[in-house]
Structure formats: C-alpha cells, structure tokens
Amino acid sequence: MIEKEFDRVIKLYEQGFRCIKYEDVENGEFRVFFKNFKDEKIDSLVCSDKDEIIRIKHYIDNYY
C-alpha cells in the first residue's frame, strides 16, 4: 500500500519533526520542509494532490 503524504506528515510529527516552511509552487506542487531540532535532522515532501494539500496545511497550521 502506498503511504499517503498526510500519513507521512503525522509520522514525522510523532518522530519530533516540525514544519519550518511550506510553499505552493507554480506547477501545482506543494512543498513542505521539516526539522527535528533535537536530533538535528531534516526532511521534506512534495505533494500534488489537492485534497492531501488541504489536509496537510490544516494539520500543520493547527498543531499545538
């Protein structure tokens, strides 16, 4: 089964990563950059599915 990008975001947050930046790119892609400040690791993802983009933005913007 292919992992959805939203599920990947949740896993990254569970591992201590936090979004440091996200951006909409002209070609319809959505890019998210993550950093785990404790372990000094970075990660990123690219998504082009509109429904996934909405879910990811909402999760990041409303995470406490």
Phi and psi restraints in degrees (range 20) as a CNS / XPLOR table:
assign (resid 1 and name C) (resid 2 and name N)
       (resid 2 and name CA) (resid 2 and name C) 1.0 -80.2 20.0 2
assign (resid 2 and name N) (resid 2 and name CA)
       (resid 2 and name C) (resid 3 and name N) 1.0 131.1 20.0 2
assign (resid 2 and name C) (resid 3 and name N)
       (resid 3 and name CA) (resid 3 and name C) 1.0 -75.4 20.0 2
assign (resid 3 and name N) (resid 3 and name CA)
       (resid 3 and name C) (resid 4 and name N) 1.0 128.9 20.0 2
assign (resid 3 and name C) (resid 4 and name N)
       (resid 4 and name CA) (resid 4 and name C) 1.0 -72.9 20.0 2
assign (resid 4 and name N) (resid 4 and name CA)
       (resid 4 and name C) (resid 5 and name N) 1.0 149.9 20.0 2
assign (resid 4 and name C) (resid 5 and name N)
       (resid 5 and name CA) (resid 5 and name C) 1.0 -62.8 20.0 2
assign (resid 5 and name N) (resid 5 and name CA)
       (resid 5 and name C) (resid 6 and name N) 1.0 -36.3 20.0 2
assign (resid 5 and name C) (resid 6 and name N)
       (resid 6 and name CA) (resid 6 and name C) 1.0 -60.7 20.0 2
assign (resid 6 and name N) (resid 6 and name CA)
       (resid 6 and name C) (resid 7 and name N) 1.0 -43.1 20.0 2
assign (resid 6 and name C) (resid 7 and name N)
       (resid 7 and name CA) (resid 7 and name C) 1.0 -62.5 20.0 2
assign (resid 7 and name N) (resid 7 and name CA)
       (resid 7 and name C) (resid 8 and name N) 1.0 -36.2 20.0 2
assign (resid 7 and name C) (resid 8 and name N)
       (resid 8 and name CA) (resid 8 and name C) 1.0 -65.8 20.0 2
assign (resid 8 and name N) (resid 8 and name CA)
       (resid 8 and name C) (resid 9 and name N) 1.0 -39.2 20.0 2
assign (resid 8 and name C) (resid 9 and name N)
       (resid 9 and name CA) (resid 9 and name C) 1.0 -61.2 20.0 2
assign (resid 9 and name N) (resid 9 and name CA)
       (resid 9 and name C) (resid 10 and name N) 1.0 -45.5 20.0 2
assign (resid 9 and name C) (resid 10 and name N)
       (resid 10 and name CA) (resid 10 and name C) 1.0 -60.3 20.0 2
assign (resid 10 and name N) (resid 10 and name CA)
       (resid 10 and name C) (resid 11 and name N) 1.0 -43.6 20.0 2
assign (resid 10 and name C) (resid 11 and name N)
       (resid 11 and name CA) (resid 11 and name C) 1.0 -62.5 20.0 2
assign (resid 11 and name N) (resid 11 and name CA)
       (resid 11 and name C) (resid 12 and name N) 1.0 -41.1 20.0 2
assign (resid 11 and name C) (resid 12 and name N)
       (resid 12 and name CA) (resid 12 and name C) 1.0 -62.3 20.0 2
assign (resid 12 and name N) (resid 12 and name CA)
       (resid 12 and name C) (resid 13 and name N) 1.0 -43.7 20.0 2
assign (resid 12 and name C) (resid 13 and name N)
       (resid 13 and name CA) (resid 13 and name C) 1.0 -62.4 20.0 2
assign (resid 13 and name N) (resid 13 and name CA)
       (resid 13 and name C) (resid 14 and name N) 1.0 -38.9 20.0 2
assign (resid 13 and name C) (resid 14 and name N)
       (resid 14 and name CA) (resid 14 and name C) 1.0 -64.1 20.0 2
assign (resid 14 and name N) (resid 14 and name CA)
       (resid 14 and name C) (resid 15 and name N) 1.0 -27.9 20.0 2
assign (resid 14 and name C) (resid 15 and name N)
       (resid 15 and name CA) (resid 15 and name C) 1.0 -87.6 20.0 2
assign (resid 15 and name N) (resid 15 and name CA)
       (resid 15 and name C) (resid 16 and name N) 1.0 3.8 20.0 2
assign (resid 15 and name C) (resid 16 and name N)
       (resid 16 and name CA) (resid 16 and name C) 1.0 97.4 20.0 2
assign (resid 16 and name N) (resid 16 and name CA)
       (resid 16 and name C) (resid 17 and name N) 1.0 1.2 20.0 2
assign (resid 16 and name C) (resid 17 and name N)
       (resid 17 and name CA) (resid 17 and name C) 1.0 -75.9 20.0 2
assign (resid 17 and name N) (resid 17 and name CA)
       (resid 17 and name C) (resid 18 and name N) 1.0 150.0 20.0 2
assign (resid 17 and name C) (resid 18 and name N)
       (resid 18 and name CA) (resid 18 and name C) 1.0 -133.8 20.0 2
assign (resid 18 and name N) (resid 18 and name CA)
       (resid 18 and name C) (resid 19 and name N) 1.0 149.0 20.0 2
assign (resid 18 and name C) (resid 19 and name N)
       (resid 19 and name CA) (resid 19 and name C) 1.0 -72.1 20.0 2
assign (resid 19 and name N) (resid 19 and name CA)
       (resid 19 and name C) (resid 20 and name N) 1.0 128.2 20.0 2
assign (resid 19 and name C) (resid 20 and name N)
       (resid 20 and name CA) (resid 20 and name C) 1.0 -105.5 20.0 2
assign (resid 20 and name N) (resid 20 and name CA)
       (resid 20 and name C) (resid 21 and name N) 1.0 -15.9 20.0 2
assign (resid 20 and name C) (resid 21 and name N)
       (resid 21 and name CA) (resid 21 and name C) 1.0 -170.8 20.0 2
assign (resid 21 and name N) (resid 21 and name CA)
       (resid 21 and name C) (resid 22 and name N) 1.0 142.9 20.0 2
assign (resid 21 and name C) (resid 22 and name N)
       (resid 22 and name CA) (resid 22 and name C) 1.0 -138.9 20.0 2
assign (resid 22 and name N) (resid 22 and name CA)
       (resid 22 and name C) (resid 23 and name N) 1.0 154.3 20.0 2
assign (resid 22 and name C) (resid 23 and name N)
       (resid 23 and name CA) (resid 23 and name C) 1.0 -151.4 20.0 2
assign (resid 23 and name N) (resid 23 and name CA)
       (resid 23 and name C) (resid 24 and name N) 1.0 146.7 20.0 2
assign (resid 23 and name C) (resid 24 and name N)
       (resid 24 and name CA) (resid 24 and name C) 1.0 -93.4 20.0 2
assign (resid 24 and name N) (resid 24 and name CA)
       (resid 24 and name C) (resid 25 and name N) 1.0 130.1 20.0 2
assign (resid 24 and name C) (resid 25 and name N)
       (resid 25 and name CA) (resid 25 and name C) 1.0 -101.8 20.0 2
assign (resid 25 and name N) (resid 25 and name CA)
       (resid 25 and name C) (resid 26 and name N) 1.0 152.4 20.0 2
assign (resid 25 and name C) (resid 26 and name N)
       (resid 26 and name CA) (resid 26 and name C) 1.0 -53.7 20.0 2
assign (resid 26 and name N) (resid 26 and name CA)
       (resid 26 and name C) (resid 27 and name N) 1.0 -34.1 20.0 2
assign (resid 26 and name C) (resid 27 and name N)
       (resid 27 and name CA) (resid 27 and name C) 1.0 -81.7 20.0 2
assign (resid 27 and name N) (resid 27 and name CA)
       (resid 27 and name C) (resid 28 and name N) 1.0 10.9 20.0 2
assign (resid 27 and name C) (resid 28 and name N)
       (resid 28 and name CA) (resid 28 and name C) 1.0 92.9 20.0 2
assign (resid 28 and name N) (resid 28 and name CA)
       (resid 28 and name C) (resid 29 and name N) 1.0 -3.9 20.0 2
assign (resid 28 and name C) (resid 29 and name N)
       (resid 29 and name CA) (resid 29 and name C) 1.0 -79.5 20.0 2
assign (resid 29 and name N) (resid 29 and name CA)
       (resid 29 and name C) (resid 30 and name N) 1.0 154.3 20.0 2
assign (resid 29 and name C) (resid 30 and name N)
       (resid 30 and name CA) (resid 30 and name C) 1.0 -122.8 20.0 2
assign (resid 30 and name N) (resid 30 and name CA)
       (resid 30 and name C) (resid 31 and name N) 1.0 125.4 20.0 2
assign (resid 30 and name C) (resid 31 and name N)
       (resid 31 and name CA) (resid 31 and name C) 1.0 -114.5 20.0 2
assign (resid 31 and name N) (resid 31 and name CA)
       (resid 31 and name C) (resid 32 and name N) 1.0 138.0 20.0 2
assign (resid 31 and name C) (resid 32 and name N)
       (resid 32 and name CA) (resid 32 and name C) 1.0 -129.1 20.0 2
assign (resid 32 and name N) (resid 32 and name CA)
       (resid 32 and name C) (resid 33 and name N) 1.0 135.9 20.0 2
assign (resid 32 and name C) (resid 33 and name N)
       (resid 33 and name CA) (resid 33 and name C) 1.0 -118.0 20.0 2
assign (resid 33 and name N) (resid 33 and name CA)
       (resid 33 and name C) (resid 34 and name N) 1.0 131.4 20.0 2
assign (resid 33 and name C) (resid 34 and name N)
       (resid 34 and name CA) (resid 34 and name C) 1.0 -121.5 20.0 2
assign (resid 34 and name N) (resid 34 and name CA)
       (resid 34 and name C) (resid 35 and name N) 1.0 153.4 20.0 2
assign (resid 34 and name C) (resid 35 and name N)
       (resid 35 and name CA) (resid 35 and name C) 1.0 -141.5 20.0 2
assign (resid 35 and name N) (resid 35 and name CA)
       (resid 35 and name C) (resid 36 and name N) 1.0 138.5 20.0 2
assign (resid 35 and name C) (resid 36 and name N)
       (resid 36 and name CA) (resid 36 and name C) 1.0 -102.4 20.0 2
assign (resid 36 and name N) (resid 36 and name CA)
       (resid 36 and name C) (resid 37 and name N) 1.0 106.2 20.0 2
assign (resid 36 and name C) (resid 37 and name N)
       (resid 37 and name CA) (resid 37 and name C) 1.0 -71.5 20.0 2
assign (resid 37 and name N) (resid 37 and name CA)
       (resid 37 and name C) (resid 38 and name N) 1.0 -27.0 20.0 2
assign (resid 37 and name C) (resid 38 and name N)
       (resid 38 and name CA) (resid 38 and name C) 1.0 -70.5 20.0 2
assign (resid 38 and name N) (resid 38 and name CA)
       (resid 38 and name C) (resid 39 and name N) 1.0 -47.1 20.0 2
assign (resid 38 and name C) (resid 39 and name N)
       (resid 39 and name CA) (resid 39 and name C) 1.0 -94.6 20.0 2
assign (resid 39 and name N) (resid 39 and name CA)
       (resid 39 and name C) (resid 40 and name N) 1.0 -3.4 20.0 2
assign (resid 39 and name C) (resid 40 and name N)
       (resid 40 and name CA) (resid 40 and name C) 1.0 56.0 20.0 2
assign (resid 40 and name N) (resid 40 and name CA)
       (resid 40 and name C) (resid 41 and name N) 1.0 44.1 20.0 2
assign (resid 40 and name C) (resid 41 and name N)
       (resid 41 and name CA) (resid 41 and name C) 1.0 -111.7 20.0 2
assign (resid 41 and name N) (resid 41 and name CA)
       (resid 41 and name C) (resid 42 and name N) 1.0 155.0 20.0 2
assign (resid 41 and name C) (resid 42 and name N)
       (resid 42 and name CA) (resid 42 and name C) 1.0 -127.3 20.0 2
assign (resid 42 and name N) (resid 42 and name CA)
       (resid 42 and name C) (resid 43 and name N) 1.0 158.8 20.0 2
assign (resid 42 and name C) (resid 43 and name N)
       (resid 43 and name CA) (resid 43 and name C) 1.0 -155.2 20.0 2
assign (resid 43 and name N) (resid 43 and name CA)
       (resid 43 and name C) (resid 44 and name N) 1.0 166.3 20.0 2
assign (resid 43 and name C) (resid 44 and name N)
       (resid 44 and name CA) (resid 44 and name C) 1.0 -154.6 20.0 2
assign (resid 44 and name N) (resid 44 and name CA)
       (resid 44 and name C) (resid 45 and name N) 1.0 165.0 20.0 2
assign (resid 44 and name C) (resid 45 and name N)
       (resid 45 and name CA) (resid 45 and name C) 1.0 -148.5 20.0 2
assign (resid 45 and name N) (resid 45 and name CA)
       (resid 45 and name C) (resid 46 and name N) 1.0 157.1 20.0 2
assign (resid 45 and name C) (resid 46 and name N)
       (resid 46 and name CA) (resid 46 and name C) 1.0 -126.4 20.0 2
assign (resid 46 and name N) (resid 46 and name CA)
       (resid 46 and name C) (resid 47 and name N) 1.0 134.0 20.0 2
assign (resid 46 and name C) (resid 47 and name N)
       (resid 47 and name CA) (resid 47 and name C) 1.0 -136.1 20.0 2
assign (resid 47 and name N) (resid 47 and name CA)
       (resid 47 and name C) (resid 48 and name N) 1.0 142.4 20.0 2
assign (resid 47 and name C) (resid 48 and name N)
       (resid 48 and name CA) (resid 48 and name C) 1.0 -123.8 20.0 2
assign (resid 48 and name N) (resid 48 and name CA)
       (resid 48 and name C) (resid 49 and name N) 1.0 -1.2 20.0 2
assign (resid 48 and name C) (resid 49 and name N)
       (resid 49 and name CA) (resid 49 and name C) 1.0 -81.0 20.0 2
assign (resid 49 and name N) (resid 49 and name CA)
       (resid 49 and name C) (resid 50 and name N) 1.0 119.1 20.0 2
assign (resid 49 and name C) (resid 50 and name N)
       (resid 50 and name CA) (resid 50 and name C) 1.0 -59.8 20.0 2
assign (resid 50 and name N) (resid 50 and name CA)
       (resid 50 and name C) (resid 51 and name N) 1.0 -40.9 20.0 2
assign (resid 50 and name C) (resid 51 and name N)
       (resid 51 and name CA) (resid 51 and name C) 1.0 -65.4 20.0 2
assign (resid 51 and name N) (resid 51 and name CA)
       (resid 51 and name C) (resid 52 and name N) 1.0 -41.2 20.0 2
assign (resid 51 and name C) (resid 52 and name N)
       (resid 52 and name CA) (resid 52 and name C) 1.0 -64.3 20.0 2
assign (resid 52 and name N) (resid 52 and name CA)
       (resid 52 and name C) (resid 53 and name N) 1.0 -40.7 20.0 2
assign (resid 52 and name C) (resid 53 and name N)
       (resid 53 and name CA) (resid 53 and name C) 1.0 -60.0 20.0 2
assign (resid 53 and name N) (resid 53 and name CA)
       (resid 53 and name C) (resid 54 and name N) 1.0 -45.2 20.0 2
assign (resid 53 and name C) (resid 54 and name N)
       (resid 54 and name CA) (resid 54 and name C) 1.0 -61.0 20.0 2
assign (resid 54 and name N) (resid 54 and name CA)
       (resid 54 and name C) (resid 55 and name N) 1.0 -45.7 20.0 2
assign (resid 54 and name C) (resid 55 and name N)
       (resid 55 and name CA) (resid 55 and name C) 1.0 -63.3 20.0 2
assign (resid 55 and name N) (resid 55 and name CA)
       (resid 55 and name C) (resid 56 and name N) 1.0 -42.8 20.0 2
assign (resid 55 and name C) (resid 56 and name N)
       (resid 56 and name CA) (resid 56 and name C) 1.0 -64.7 20.0 2
assign (resid 56 and name N) (resid 56 and name CA)
       (resid 56 and name C) (resid 57 and name N) 1.0 -46.9 20.0 2
assign (resid 56 and name C) (resid 57 and name N)
       (resid 57 and name CA) (resid 57 and name C) 1.0 -60.1 20.0 2
assign (resid 57 and name N) (resid 57 and name CA)
       (resid 57 and name C) (resid 58 and name N) 1.0 -44.3 20.0 2
assign (resid 57 and name C) (resid 58 and name N)
       (resid 58 and name CA) (resid 58 and name C) 1.0 -62.5 20.0 2
assign (resid 58 and name N) (resid 58 and name CA)
       (resid 58 and name C) (resid 59 and name N) 1.0 -44.1 20.0 2
assign (resid 58 and name C) (resid 59 and name N)
       (resid 59 and name CA) (resid 59 and name C) 1.0 -61.0 20.0 2
assign (resid 59 and name N) (resid 59 and name CA)
       (resid 59 and name C) (resid 60 and name N) 1.0 -48.7 20.0 2
assign (resid 59 and name C) (resid 60 and name N)
       (resid 60 and name CA) (resid 60 and name C) 1.0 -65.0 20.0 2
assign (resid 60 and name N) (resid 60 and name CA)
       (resid 60 and name C) (resid 61 and name N) 1.0 -45.6 20.0 2
assign (resid 60 and name C) (resid 61 and name N)
       (resid 61 and name CA) (resid 61 and name C) 1.0 -68.3 20.0 2
assign (resid 61 and name N) (resid 61 and name CA)
       (resid 61 and name C) (resid 62 and name N) 1.0 -23.6 20.0 2
assign (resid 61 and name C) (resid 62 and name N)
       (resid 62 and name CA) (resid 62 and name C) 1.0 -111.9 20.0 2
assign (resid 62 and name N) (resid 62 and name CA)
       (resid 62 and name C) (resid 63 and name N) 1.0 9.1 20.0 2
assign (resid 62 and name C) (resid 63 and name N)
       (resid 63 and name CA) (resid 63 and name C) 1.0 -74.0 20.0 2
assign (resid 63 and name N) (resid 63 and name CA)
       (resid 63 and name C) (resid 64 and name N) 1.0 136.2 20.0 2
